[in-house]
Amino acid sequence: MTKTDKQTTPAPNWLWPVSVITGVVVLIVIGIQSGVTGVQELSDPGALTRWALPATKSIHNMAWALTFGALMFAAIILPRWTKMPRRGKQAADDAEEHPAYTRSVKIASVSAVIWTLSALAQIVFTYSDIAGMPVNVSDGFSDGLLDYVLAIAVGRAWFWMTIIAAVVTSLIFAFRSTTGMAWGAGLTLVGVIPLALVSHDSGGDDHFAAVNSIGLHLLGVLLWIGGLVLLAMLAPTLTGTAQLKSKAQQNNTQPLVYTVLSRYSAVAGIAIVLVAASGIANAAIRIESLDDLLVPYGQLIVLKSVLTIVLGLIGLAHRARVIPRLKTGTTQPPQNARKILWRLIAVEVVVMAAVMVTAVLLANSDPPVPEEIPPDASPARITTQYELPPELTAIRWITEWRFNWLWIAIVIFLAIWYLRAIKKLADRGDKWPINRTIFFFIGLVILLWDTSSAPAMYGLVLFSAHMANHMILTMLIPIFLVLGAPITLAMRSMPSRKDGTKGPREYMLILLQSKFAKVVTNPIFAAVNFAGSLVIFYFTPVFEFALSYHIGHEWMNTHFLLTGFIFASVMIGIDPLPNRPAYPLRLIILIATMVFHAFIAISLTGGESLLLADWFSSIGRDWGPSALEDQQLGGLIMWGTGEFPTVGMALIVLYRWRQDDMQRTKRRDERVDRLGDTDLDELNDYFARMAATEQEPASHDQNG
């Protein structure tokens, strides 16, 4: 670094004290006003628990988000070295670690320790609150705490959160590479699952929507808040620029602060949409009328919404006013722009502290809509957590909807990404085949319908509908998505990093070239995994797990979609894969898969024993076929929906085989016309010599 590179604009002295004070004030004022920290009438856990519970949860959430933010920055945003290491030498012998990367890893290690300890504290204080017992060291409290962790959902959730935090902490101390940081960031996101499953919102009428919306909300918070706080802590070290791979690339460099802000701005944009949309969906489940906004729970929602809007507007100001002014084409940004940046970051951090504490108090308050299942609940409500839907008719396959916000978010994200990627290609003069776009969007539309409409709704009460839901996920949707060639589009549209950092394109290449990819794309493995999943799923307790638990249900959706996508990619895809079998082998695999599907379908169609009888026979359904007849119908659906897509893939393989042969023949003919056919010429010479040899004895005989 040069002398000018070391010039920094330090953080305002008031930033962190004011942020902490703001959080404490919000906790005290709103906690008292909303009654969250008030004395409980029936079983009061004591003042320590009443105040420590929201306080430690606020610390936990902030440490969790900061850990993820630091790992994310180290994995995909920050350069690790001040200059690129030379090949053939260890990096430590050749390069100096960038101060921003060093600080990010240190922050991640400290915040991960705090995250682990605060998660452990949540186990103690949530038990104290639920049991109505002050924290103490008695045997009764210890025994109850152990039962709480082993038998109660909330206790198990916080136990697993503690385990996840401890493992992430160990990874940070054990590995320092960008790949290690990426693994840590991915594992940090796993913590969203236990908290979403035990959130009070997950107990409402629309259970799946509630869990998915709160999960998406937590994901957005981690992306947004964690990155924001980390950015404020890293700002003094974002000087100069990362060393590029060649001198030609250095002529097109930009200040590191501009590069970092630009990359984080893209992540923050996604996070803002996630937080806002999931927050609206989450509130809609808990708020039935405008009058509910007048109760403490509704007032907290309004306050949190206002503060979130303020944060979003500040983020837009970053993108519109500050970031463009940091683009100078040198290693140093304008000093005035950095001062403006600090003002915006400082205000945003303070507002963020208020939002985090408000969110914690909101989570600890009682919503207007009761969470408990009513005592007179129907058998369907008790079993499936939903009331029995009306009788399934042909029109209701289209008109009945129950939105699955997780898959809606995935579909919207993929649609926007696909269109933006096509636009990037068009901007540089490249064309993308329209038929691929049509195929991909057909797949997305079917995915949206399959996960949020009748197949998903009636799949909880009808085996036949569940089978339709499953087979569409694994057999039909992947064909259209694969024909859209998303991996090829991603590789062509995503920029390649030139500063030694790893972006989406680099991590995709690592995945495609990994041993894992070579295994899962092996045609034999892909076929066995594709067909064998049916046996494992329907003839083991996995089926009950998928129906009984929300995480099992979403795992089922994800597994079957990915399994079908990998199988279809190997059979008919054009995306780059480590393994691509020959056309004859593809046809053999498809025929074998078709036969296997038919065998399982026939066993279900002719079977007399009911799968998961305790579930399908206890729903109280008074319409449609009997449970056994419906299961036999499901076997027929498996047969039909399994055979026709497989035949379709076989026809695609035959068509491409023919096209490939025609292209080979055309190229060979062109080569022969240009260079001649050596093999054919040699063969003709051979026959000519043989003919001459045969004529010689004949002529000798005639002469004699």
CORUR-V783616 format. One record per residue. N is the residue number from 1. RES is the residue in one small letter. PHI is phi as a letter, one per 30 degrees, with the letter a starting at -180 (NA if undefined). NEAR is the number of other C-alpha atoms within 8 Angstrom. Layout:
n:N res:RES phi:PHI near:NEAR
n:N res:RES phi:PHI near:NEAR
This chain:
n:1 res:m phi:NA near:6
n:2 res:t phi:d near:5
n:3 res:k phi:d near:6
n:4 res:t phi:d near:7
n:5 res:d phi:d near:10
n:6 res:k phi:d near:9
n:7 res:q phi:d near:7
n:8 res:t phi:b near:7
n:9 res:t phi:c near:9
n:10 res:p phi:d near:6
n:11 res:a phi:d near:9
n:12 res:p phi:e near:7
n:13 res:n phi:d near:5
n:14 res:w phi:d near:6
n:15 res:l phi:e near:11
n:16 res:w phi:d near:7
n:17 res:p phi:e near:7
n:18 res:v phi:d near:9
n:19 res:s phi:d near:12
n:20 res:v phi:d near:9
n:21 res:i phi:d near:8
n:22 res:t phi:e near:11
n:23 res:g phi:d near:12
n:24 res:v phi:d near:8
n:25 res:v phi:d near:8
n:26 res:v phi:d near:12
n:27 res:l phi:d near:13
n:28 res:i phi:d near:8
n:29 res:v phi:d near:8
n:30 res:i phi:d near:10
n:31 res:g phi:d near:13
n:32 res:i phi:d near:10
n:33 res:q phi:d near:7
n:34 res:s phi:d near:10
n:35 res:g phi:i near:7
n:36 res:v phi:d near:11
n:37 res:t phi:c near:9
n:38 res:g phi:d near:8
n:39 res:v phi:d near:8
n:40 res:q phi:d near:7
n:41 res:e phi:d near:5
n:42 res:l phi:d near:4
n:43 res:s phi:b near:8
n:44 res:d phi:d near:11
n:45 res:p phi:d near:15
n:46 res:g phi:j near:9
n:47 res:a phi:d near:7
n:48 res:l phi:e near:9
n:49 res:t phi:d near:13
n:50 res:r phi:e near:14
n:51 res:w phi:c near:9
n:52 res:a phi:d near:9
n:53 res:l phi:d near:11
n:54 res:p phi:d near:13
n:55 res:a phi:d near:9
n:56 res:t phi:d near:11
n:57 res:k phi:d near:12
n:58 res:s phi:d near:11
n:59 res:i phi:d near:10
n:60 res:h phi:e near:12
n:61 res:n phi:d near:10
n:62 res:m phi:d near:10
n:63 res:a phi:d near:12
n:64 res:w phi:d near:14
n:65 res:a phi:d near:14
n:66 res:l phi:d near:17
n:67 res:t phi:d near:17
n:68 res:f phi:d near:16
n:69 res:g phi:e near:16
n:70 res:a phi:d near:15
n:71 res:l phi:d near:15
n:72 res:m phi:d near:13
n:73 res:f phi:d near:11
n:74 res:a phi:d near:16
n:75 res:a phi:d near:14
n:76 res:i phi:b near:12
n:77 res:i phi:c near:13
n:78 res:l phi:c near:11
n:79 res:p phi:d near:12
n:80 res:r phi:d near:12
n:81 res:w phi:c near:13
n:82 res:t phi:d near:12
n:83 res:k phi:b near:9
n:84 res:m phi:d near:11
n:85 res:p phi:d near:10
n:86 res:r phi:d near:7
n:87 res:r phi:d near:4
n:88 res:g phi:i near:4
n:89 res:k phi:b near:8
n:90 res:q phi:d near:7
n:91 res:a phi:e near:8
n:92 res:a phi:d near:6
n:93 res:d phi:d near:6
n:94 res:d phi:b near:9
n:95 res:a phi:b near:11
n:96 res:e phi:c near:8
n:97 res:e phi:d near:9
n:98 res:h phi:d near:10
n:99 res:p phi:e near:7
n:100 res:a phi:d near:10
n:101 res:y phi:d near:12
n:102 res:t phi:e near:10
n:103 res:r phi:d near:9
n:104 res:s phi:d near:14
n:105 res:v phi:d near:13
n:106 res:k phi:d near:8
n:107 res:i phi:d near:11
n:108 res:a phi:d near:14
n:109 res:s phi:d near:12
n:110 res:v phi:d near:8
n:111 res:s phi:d near:12
n:112 res:a phi:d near:15
n:113 res:v phi:d near:11
n:114 res:i phi:d near:10
n:115 res:w phi:e near:15
n:116 res:t phi:d near:13
n:117 res:l phi:d near:9
n:118 res:s phi:d near:12
n:119 res:a phi:d near:15
n:120 res:l phi:d near:11
n:121 res:a phi:d near:9
n:122 res:q phi:d near:12
n:123 res:i phi:e near:12
n:124 res:v phi:d near:10
n:125 res:f phi:d near:12
n:126 res:t phi:d near:10
n:127 res:y phi:d near:11
n:128 res:s phi:e near:13
n:129 res:d phi:d near:13
n:130 res:i phi:d near:7
n:131 res:a phi:d near:8
n:132 res:g phi:i near:9
n:133 res:m phi:b near:12
n:134 res:p phi:e near:11
n:135 res:v phi:d near:11
n:136 res:n phi:a near:5
n:137 res:v phi:c near:6
n:138 res:s phi:d near:6
n:139 res:d phi:d near:6
n:140 res:g phi:d near:6
n:141 res:f phi:d near:11
n:142 res:s phi:d near:9
n:143 res:d phi:d near:8
n:144 res:g phi:d near:8
n:145 res:l phi:d near:10
n:146 res:l phi:d near:8
n:147 res:d phi:d near:9
n:148 res:y phi:d near:12
n:149 res:v phi:d near:13
n:150 res:l phi:d near:8
n:151 res:a phi:c near:8
n:152 res:i phi:c near:9
n:153 res:a phi:e near:8
n:154 res:v phi:d near:9
n:155 res:g phi:d near:14
n:156 res:r phi:d near:12
n:157 res:a phi:d near:12
n:158 res:w phi:d near:14
n:159 res:f phi:d near:12
n:160 res:w phi:d near:9
n:161 res:m phi:d near:12
n:162 res:t phi:d near:12
n:163 res:i phi:d near:9
n:164 res:i phi:d near:12
n:165 res:a phi:d near:14
n:166 res:a phi:d near:11
n:167 res:v phi:d near:8
n:168 res:v phi:d near:12
n:169 res:t phi:e near:12
n:170 res:s phi:d near:8
n:171 res:l phi:d near:10
n:172 res:i phi:d near:14
n:173 res:f phi:d near:8
n:174 res:a phi:d near:6
n:175 res:f phi:b near:8
n:176 res:r phi:b near:9
n:177 res:s phi:d near:6
n:178 res:t phi:d near:11
n:179 res:t phi:d near:7
n:180 res:g phi:d near:12
n:181 res:m phi:d near:15
n:182 res:a phi:d near:13
n:183 res:w phi:d near:8
n:184 res:g phi:d near:12
n:185 res:a phi:d near:12
n:186 res:g phi:d near:8
n:187 res:l phi:d near:10
n:188 res:t phi:d near:13
n:189 res:l phi:d near:9
n:190 res:v phi:d near:8
n:191 res:g phi:d near:10
n:192 res:v phi:d near:10
n:193 res:i phi:d near:9
n:194 res:p phi:d near:11
n:195 res:l phi:d near:12
n:196 res:a phi:d near:13
n:197 res:l phi:d near:11
n:198 res:v phi:c near:10
n:199 res:s phi:e near:11
n:200 res:h phi:d near:8
n:201 res:d phi:d near:13
n:202 res:s phi:d near:13
n:203 res:g phi:c near:10
n:204 res:g phi:d near:14
n:205 res:d phi:d near:8
n:206 res:d phi:c near:10
n:207 res:h phi:d near:12
n:208 res:f phi:d near:9
n:209 res:a phi:d near:12
n:210 res:a phi:d near:15
n:211 res:v phi:d near:13
n:212 res:n phi:d near:12
n:213 res:s phi:d near:14
n:214 res:i phi:d near:14
n:215 res:g phi:d near:12
n:216 res:l phi:d near:12
n:217 res:h phi:d near:12
n:218 res:l phi:d near:11
n:219 res:l phi:d near:12
n:220 res:g phi:d near:14
n:221 res:v phi:d near:12
n:222 res:l phi:d near:14
n:223 res:l phi:d near:14
n:224 res:w phi:d near:12
n:225 res:i phi:d near:12
n:226 res:g phi:e near:17
n:227 res:g phi:d near:18
n:228 res:l phi:d near:11
n:229 res:v phi:d near:11
n:230 res:l phi:d near:12
n:231 res:l phi:d near:8
n:232 res:a phi:d near:12
n:233 res:m phi:d near:7
n:234 res:l phi:c near:11
n:235 res:a phi:e near:11
n:236 res:p phi:d near:10
n:237 res:t phi:c near:8
n:238 res:l phi:d near:9
n:239 res:t phi:c near:14
n:240 res:g phi:i near:12
n:241 res:t phi:b near:11
n:242 res:a phi:d near:11
n:243 res:q phi:d near:11
n:244 res:l phi:d near:12
n:245 res:k phi:d near:10
n:246 res:s phi:b near:6
n:247 res:k phi:d near:7
n:248 res:a phi:d near:6
n:249 res:q phi:d near:10
n:250 res:q phi:d near:10
n:251 res:n phi:d near:6
n:252 res:n phi:c near:7
n:253 res:t phi:d near:10
n:254 res:q phi:b near:12
n:255 res:p phi:e near:17
n:256 res:l phi:d near:12
n:257 res:v phi:d near:13
n:258 res:y phi:d near:12
n:259 res:t phi:d near:9
n:260 res:v phi:d near:10
n:261 res:l phi:d near:9
n:262 res:s phi:d near:9
n:263 res:r phi:d near:9
n:264 res:y phi:d near:10
n:265 res:s phi:d near:9
n:266 res:a phi:d near:8
n:267 res:v phi:d near:10
n:268 res:a phi:d near:12
n:269 res:g phi:d near:8
n:270 res:i phi:d near:9
n:271 res:a phi:d near:13
n:272 res:i phi:d near:11
n:273 res:v phi:d near:9
n:274 res:l phi:d near:12
n:275 res:v phi:d near:13
n:276 res:a phi:d near:9
n:277 res:a phi:d near:8
n:278 res:s phi:d near:13
n:279 res:g phi:d near:11
n:280 res:i phi:d near:8
n:281 res:a phi:d near:10
n:282 res:n phi:d near:13
n:283 res:a phi:d near:9
n:284 res:a phi:d near:8
n:285 res:i phi:d near:12
n:286 res:r phi:c near:11
n:287 res:i phi:c near:13
n:288 res:e phi:c near:8
n:289 res:s phi:b near:6
n:290 res:l phi:d near:7
n:291 res:d phi:d near:6
n:292 res:d phi:d near:11
n:293 res:l phi:d near:13
n:294 res:l phi:d near:9
n:295 res:v phi:d near:9
n:296 res:p phi:e near:9
n:297 res:y phi:d near:15
n:298 res:g phi:d near:12
n:299 res:q phi:d near:10
n:300 res:l phi:d near:12
n:301 res:i phi:d near:11
n:302 res:v phi:d near:9
n:303 res:l phi:d near:9
n:304 res:k phi:d near:11
n:305 res:s phi:d near:8
n:306 res:v phi:d near:8
n:307 res:l phi:d near:12
n:308 res:t phi:d near:10
n:309 res:i phi:d near:8
n:310 res:v phi:d near:9
n:311 res:l phi:d near:11
n:312 res:g phi:d near:9
n:313 res:l phi:d near:8
n:314 res:i phi:d near:10
n:315 res:g phi:d near:9
n:316 res:l phi:d near:8
n:317 res:a phi:d near:9
n:318 res:h phi:e near:11
n:319 res:r phi:d near:10
n:320 res:a phi:d near:8
n:321 res:r phi:c near:8
n:322 res:v phi:d near:12
n:323 res:i phi:e near:12
n:324 res:p phi:e near:8
n:325 res:r phi:d near:10
n:326 res:l phi:d near:13
n:327 res:k phi:d near:10
n:328 res:t phi:c near:11
n:329 res:g phi:i near:8
n:330 res:t phi:b near:8
n:331 res:t phi:d near:13
n:332 res:q phi:b near:10
n:333 res:p phi:d near:14
n:334 res:p phi:d near:9
n:335 res:q phi:d near:7
n:336 res:n phi:d near:6
n:337 res:a phi:d near:11
n:338 res:r phi:d near:11
n:339 res:k phi:d near:9
n:340 res:i phi:d near:9
n:341 res:l phi:e near:10
n:342 res:w phi:d near:11
n:343 res:r phi:d near:8
n:344 res:l phi:d near:10
n:345 res:i phi:d near:10
n:346 res:a phi:d near:11
n:347 res:v phi:d near:8
n:348 res:e phi:d near:10
n:349 res:v phi:d near:13
n:350 res:v phi:d near:12
n:351 res:v phi:d near:12
n:352 res:m phi:d near:11
n:353 res:a phi:e near:12
n:354 res:a phi:d near:12
n:355 res:v phi:d near:11
n:356 res:m phi:d near:12
n:357 res:v phi:d near:13
n:358 res:t phi:d near:14
n:359 res:a phi:d near:10
n:360 res:v phi:d near:11
n:361 res:l phi:d near:14
n:362 res:l phi:d near:10
n:363 res:a phi:d near:9
n:364 res:n phi:c near:8
n:365 res:s phi:c near:10
n:366 res:d phi:d near:6
n:367 res:p phi:d near:9
n:368 res:p phi:d near:9
n:369 res:v phi:d near:8
n:370 res:p phi:e near:6
n:371 res:e phi:c near:9
n:372 res:e phi:d near:6
n:373 res:i phi:d near:7
n:374 res:p phi:d near:5
n:375 res:p phi:d near:4
n:376 res:d phi:c near:4
n:377 res:a phi:d near:8
n:378 res:s phi:d near:8
n:379 res:p phi:e near:9
n:380 res:a phi:d near:15
n:381 res:r phi:d near:12
n:382 res:i phi:d near:10
n:383 res:t phi:d near:11
n:384 res:t phi:c near:12
n:385 res:q phi:i near:10
n:386 res:y phi:b near:11
n:387 res:e phi:d near:8
n:388 res:l phi:d near:9
n:389 res:p phi:d near:7
n:390 res:p phi:d near:4
n:391 res:e phi:e near:6
n:392 res:l phi:d near:9
n:393 res:t phi:c near:6
n:394 res:a phi:e near:6
n:395 res:i phi:d near:6
n:396 res:r phi:d near:9
n:397 res:w phi:d near:11
n:398 res:i phi:c near:9
n:399 res:t phi:d near:8
n:400 res:e phi:d near:9
n:401 res:w phi:b near:9
n:402 res:r phi:b near:7
n:403 res:f phi:d near:9
n:404 res:n phi:c near:11
n:405 res:w phi:d near:10
n:406 res:l phi:d near:10
n:407 res:w phi:d near:11
n:408 res:i phi:d near:11
n:409 res:a phi:d near:8
n:410 res:i phi:d near:8
n:411 res:v phi:d near:11
n:412 res:i phi:d near:8
n:413 res:f phi:d near:8
n:414 res:l phi:d near:8
n:415 res:a phi:d near:10
n:416 res:i phi:d near:8
n:417 res:w phi:d near:8
n:418 res:y phi:d near:10
n:419 res:l phi:d near:8
n:420 res:r phi:d near:8
n:421 res:a phi:d near:12
n:422 res:i phi:d near:12
n:423 res:k phi:d near:8
n:424 res:k phi:d near:9
n:425 res:l phi:d near:13
n:426 res:a phi:d near:10
n:427 res:d phi:d near:7
n:428 res:r phi:c near:6
n:429 res:g phi:j near:6
n:430 res:d phi:c near:7
n:431 res:k phi:c near:7
n:432 res:w phi:c near:8
n:433 res:p phi:e near:6
n:434 res:i phi:d near:6
n:435 res:n phi:d near:7
n:436 res:r phi:d near:11
n:437 res:t phi:d near:9
n:438 res:i phi:d near:9
n:439 res:f phi:e near:12
n:440 res:f phi:d near:14
n:441 res:f phi:d near:11
n:442 res:i phi:d near:9
n:443 res:g phi:d near:13
n:444 res:l phi:d near:12
n:445 res:v phi:d near:8
n:446 res:i phi:d near:9
n:447 res:l phi:d near:12
n:448 res:l phi:d near:12
n:449 res:w phi:d near:10
n:450 res:d phi:d near:13
n:451 res:t phi:c near:12
n:452 res:s phi:b near:15
n:453 res:s phi:b near:16
n:454 res:a phi:e near:16
n:455 res:p phi:e near:15
n:456 res:a phi:d near:13
n:457 res:m phi:d near:13
n:458 res:y phi:d near:12
n:459 res:g phi:d near:14
n:460 res:l phi:d near:10
n:461 res:v phi:b near:12
n:462 res:l phi:b near:12
n:463 res:f phi:d near:13
n:464 res:s phi:d near:14
n:465 res:a phi:d near:13
n:466 res:h phi:d near:14
n:467 res:m phi:d near:13
n:468 res:a phi:d near:13
n:469 res:n phi:e near:13
n:470 res:h phi:d near:10
n:471 res:m phi:d near:12
n:472 res:i phi:d near:11
n:473 res:l phi:d near:15
n:474 res:t phi:c near:14
n:475 res:m phi:c near:13
n:476 res:l phi:c near:11
n:477 res:i phi:e near:14
n:478 res:p phi:e near:15
n:479 res:i phi:d near:12
n:480 res:f phi:d near:13
n:481 res:l phi:d near:15
n:482 res:v phi:d near:15
n:483 res:l phi:d near:12
n:484 res:g phi:d near:12
n:485 res:a phi:h near:13
n:486 res:p phi:d near:10
n:487 res:i phi:d near:8
n:488 res:t phi:d near:10
n:489 res:l phi:d near:11
n:490 res:a phi:d near:10
n:491 res:m phi:d near:8
n:492 res:r phi:d near:7
n:493 res:s phi:c near:10
n:494 res:m phi:d near:9
n:495 res:p phi:d near:5
n:496 res:s phi:c near:7
n:497 res:r phi:d near:9
n:498 res:k phi:c near:8
n:499 res:d phi:c near:10
n:500 res:g phi:i near:13
n:501 res:t phi:d near:12
n:502 res:k phi:c near:12
n:503 res:g phi:c near:10
n:504 res:p phi:e near:8
n:505 res:r phi:d near:12
n:506 res:e phi:d near:10
n:507 res:y phi:d near:9
n:508 res:m phi:d near:8
n:509 res:l phi:d near:8
n:510 res:i phi:e near:8
n:511 res:l phi:d near:9
n:512 res:l phi:d near:10
n:513 res:q phi:c near:9
n:514 res:s phi:d near:8
n:515 res:k phi:d near:6
n:516 res:f phi:e near:7
n:517 res:a phi:d near:12
n:518 res:k phi:d near:12
n:519 res:v phi:d near:8
n:520 res:v phi:d near:9
n:521 res:t phi:c near:15
n:522 res:n phi:d near:11
n:523 res:p phi:e near:13
n:524 res:i phi:d near:7
n:525 res:f phi:d near:10
n:526 res:a phi:d near:14
n:527 res:a phi:d near:11
n:528 res:v phi:d near:9
n:529 res:n phi:d near:9
n:530 res:f phi:d near:11
n:531 res:a phi:d near:11
n:532 res:g phi:d near:8
n:533 res:s phi:d near:9
n:534 res:l phi:d near:8
n:535 res:v phi:d near:10
n:536 res:i phi:d near:9
n:537 res:f phi:d near:10
n:538 res:y phi:d near:10
n:539 res:f phi:c near:9
n:540 res:t phi:b near:8
n:541 res:p phi:d near:8
n:542 res:v phi:d near:10
n:543 res:f phi:d near:11
n:544 res:e phi:d near:8
n:545 res:f phi:d near:10
n:546 res:a phi:d near:14
n:547 res:l phi:d near:11
n:548 res:s phi:d near:10
n:549 res:y phi:b near:8
n:550 res:h phi:d near:10
n:551 res:i phi:d near:9
n:552 res:g phi:d near:11
n:553 res:h phi:d near:12
n:554 res:e phi:d near:9
n:555 res:w phi:d near:9
n:556 res:m phi:e near:9
n:557 res:n phi:e near:10
n:558 res:t phi:d near:8
n:559 res:h phi:d near:8
n:560 res:f phi:d near:11
n:561 res:l phi:d near:12
n:562 res:l phi:d near:10
n:563 res:t phi:d near:12
n:564 res:g phi:d near:13
n:565 res:f phi:d near:13
n:566 res:i phi:d near:11
n:567 res:f phi:d near:13
n:568 res:a phi:d near:13
n:569 res:s phi:d near:11
n:570 res:v phi:d near:15
n:571 res:m phi:d near:11
n:572 res:i phi:b near:11
n:573 res:g phi:d near:10
n:574 res:i phi:c near:9
n:575 res:d phi:d near:9
n:576 res:p phi:d near:6
n:577 res:l phi:b near:9
n:578 res:p phi:d near:9
n:579 res:n phi:b near:9
n:580 res:r phi:b near:10
n:581 res:p phi:d near:9
n:582 res:a phi:d near:6
n:583 res:y phi:e near:9
n:584 res:p phi:e near:6
n:585 res:l phi:d near:8
n:586 res:r phi:d near:12
n:587 res:l phi:d near:10
n:588 res:i phi:d near:8
n:589 res:i phi:d near:11
n:590 res:l phi:d near:11
n:591 res:i phi:d near:8
n:592 res:a phi:d near:8
n:593 res:t phi:d near:10
n:594 res:m phi:d near:11
n:595 res:v phi:d near:8
n:596 res:f phi:d near:9
n:597 res:h phi:e near:13
n:598 res:a phi:d near:12
n:599 res:f phi:d near:8
n:600 res:i phi:d near:10
n:601 res:a phi:d near:12
n:602 res:i phi:d near:11
n:603 res:s phi:d near:9
n:604 res:l phi:d near:11
n:605 res:t phi:d near:12
n:606 res:g phi:c near:7
n:607 res:g phi:d near:8
n:608 res:e phi:c near:5
n:609 res:s phi:c near:5
n:610 res:l phi:d near:9
n:611 res:l phi:d near:7
n:612 res:l phi:h near:8
n:613 res:a phi:d near:8
n:614 res:d phi:d near:6
n:615 res:w phi:d near:8
n:616 res:f phi:d near:11
n:617 res:s phi:c near:8
n:618 res:s phi:c near:10
n:619 res:i phi:d near:12
n:620 res:g phi:i near:8
n:621 res:r phi:d near:8
n:622 res:d phi:c near:4
n:623 res:w phi:b near:5
n:624 res:g phi:i near:7
n:625 res:p phi:d near:7
n:626 res:s phi:d near:6
n:627 res:a phi:d near:11
n:628 res:l phi:d near:10
n:629 res:e phi:d near:8
n:630 res:d phi:d near:12
n:631 res:q phi:d near:15
n:632 res:q phi:d near:13
n:633 res:l phi:d near:10
n:634 res:g phi:d near:16
n:635 res:g phi:d near:16
n:636 res:l phi:d near:11
n:637 res:i phi:d near:12
n:638 res:m phi:d near:14
n:639 res:w phi:d near:12
n:640 res:g phi:d near:8
n:641 res:t phi:d near:13
n:642 res:g phi:d near:14
n:643 res:e phi:d near:11
n:644 res:f phi:d near:8
n:645 res:p phi:d near:10
n:646 res:t phi:d near:11
n:647 res:v phi:d near:8
n:648 res:g phi:d near:8
n:649 res:m phi:d near:13
n:650 res:a phi:d near:10
n:651 res:l phi:d near:8
n:652 res:i phi:d near:9
n:653 res:v phi:d near:13
n:654 res:l phi:d near:9
n:655 res:y phi:d near:8
n:656 res:r phi:d near:8
n:657 res:w phi:d near:9
n:658 res:r phi:d near:8
n:659 res:q phi:d near:8
n:660 res:d phi:d near:8
n:661 res:d phi:d near:8
n:662 res:m phi:d near:8
n:663 res:q phi:d near:8
n:664 res:r phi:d near:8
n:665 res:t phi:d near:8
n:666 res:k phi:d near:8
n:667 res:r phi:d near:8
n:668 res:r phi:d near:8
n:669 res:d phi:d near:8
n:670 res:e phi:d near:8
n:671 res:r phi:d near:10
n:672 res:v phi:d near:9
n:673 res:d phi:d near:7
n:674 res:r phi:d near:6
n:675 res:l phi:c near:6
n:676 res:g phi:i near:7
n:677 res:d phi:c near:8
n:678 res:t phi:d near:6
n:679 res:d phi:d near:6
n:680 res:l phi:d near:7
n:681 res:d phi:d near:8
n:682 res:e phi:d near:8
n:683 res:l phi:d near:8
n:684 res:n phi:d near:8
n:685 res:d phi:d near:8
n:686 res:y phi:d near:8
n:687 res:f phi:d near:8
n:688 res:a phi:d near:8
n:689 res:r phi:d near:8
n:690 res:m phi:d near:8
n:691 res:a phi:d near:8
n:692 res:a phi:d near:8
n:693 res:t phi:d near:8
n:694 res:e phi:d near:8
n:695 res:q phi:d near:8
n:696 res:e phi:d near:8
n:697 res:p phi:d near:8
n:698 res:a phi:d near:8
n:699 res:s phi:d near:8
n:700 res:h phi:d near:8
n:701 res:d phi:d near:7
n:702 res:q phi:d near:6
n:703 res:n phi:d near:5
n:704 res:g phi:d near:4
